[in-house]
Amino acid sequence: MKISGRNKLQATVKEVVKGAVMAKVVMDYKGDTLVAAITVDSVEDLGLKPGDQVTALVKATEMMVMK
């Protein structure tokens, strides 16, 4: 599959917290924590569970800088 996003981070799923519609997927990327909010349907379609190796795709529409 080809995708336009260029920020592909190989990560490990640490936790999946399902809500009524949305789910929080917590991942470890080289010791840093990444968190994604995706639909529960997507979690179930992908069969996501702790320990899974995944690719986190990051495509930001804005970026903030704080000093």
Secondary structure as the mmCIF struct_conf table of DSSP 4:
data_model
#
loop_
_struct_conf.conf_type_id
_struct_conf.id
_struct_conf.beg_label_comp_id
_struct_conf.beg_label_asym_id
_struct_conf.beg_label_seq_id
_struct_conf.end_label_comp_id
_struct_conf.end_label_asym_id
_struct_conf.end_label_seq_id
BEND BEND1 SER A 4 SER A 4
STRN STRN1 ASN A 7 LYS A 18
BEND BEND2 ALA A 20 VAL A 21
STRN STRN2 MET A 22 TYR A 29
TURN_TY1_P TURN_TY1_P1 LYS A 30 GLY A 31
STRN STRN3 ASP A 32 THR A 39
HELX_RH_AL_P HELX_RH_AL_P1 VAL A 40 LEU A 46
TURN_TY1_P TURN_TY1_P2 GLY A 47 GLY A 47
TURN_TY1_P TURN_TY1_P3 PRO A 50 GLY A 51
STRN STRN4 GLN A 53 VAL A 58
BEND BEND3 THR A 61 THR A 61
#
